[in-house]
Each structure stands twice: as C-alpha cells, then as structure tokens.
C-alpha cells in the first residue's frame, strides 16, 4: 500500500467518505464528522498508520486534506 493509499484510507474510515470526495480538499469542520473529536481520531489513526508522533503545532495546523500532505512531509512521509 502506498503512502497516499494509507493516508486516504484514514480519511475515508474516519469521516465515512468515498475516495472521489477527497479530491474536493475536505477541510476541518466542512463535514459534520470532522469536528474536534473526529480530528483527534484522524490524528491518532495517521500516527498509527505511519508510526509517527505528531507535534502539537502540526495537529493544530492540520486544517485540510491537502494541508496534511505538507505536514506529513515534516515526518519524512511523502503523500
């Protein structure tokens, strides 16, 4: 499984999305399931999937699907 496939899987499972919906650059609070609780669940799933521990500033700044590409690169993960 590629990094992008793992990344997409987390978004699809946490927020009950179809893969084509990710192309719309889903943003925090743009869908009901991406609230503060959903956000922390997504972060935990990403940390597990990629075996990383995200810094607090990165967790706070993780504001959209596409912004996550940039933030994951901070941990050596290219999406």
Buried (B, 14 or more C-beta within 10 A) or exposed (E): EEBEEBBBBBBBEBBEBEEEBBEEEBEBEEBEBBEEEBBEBBBEBBBEBBEBEBEEEBBEBBBBBEBBBEBBEEBEBEB
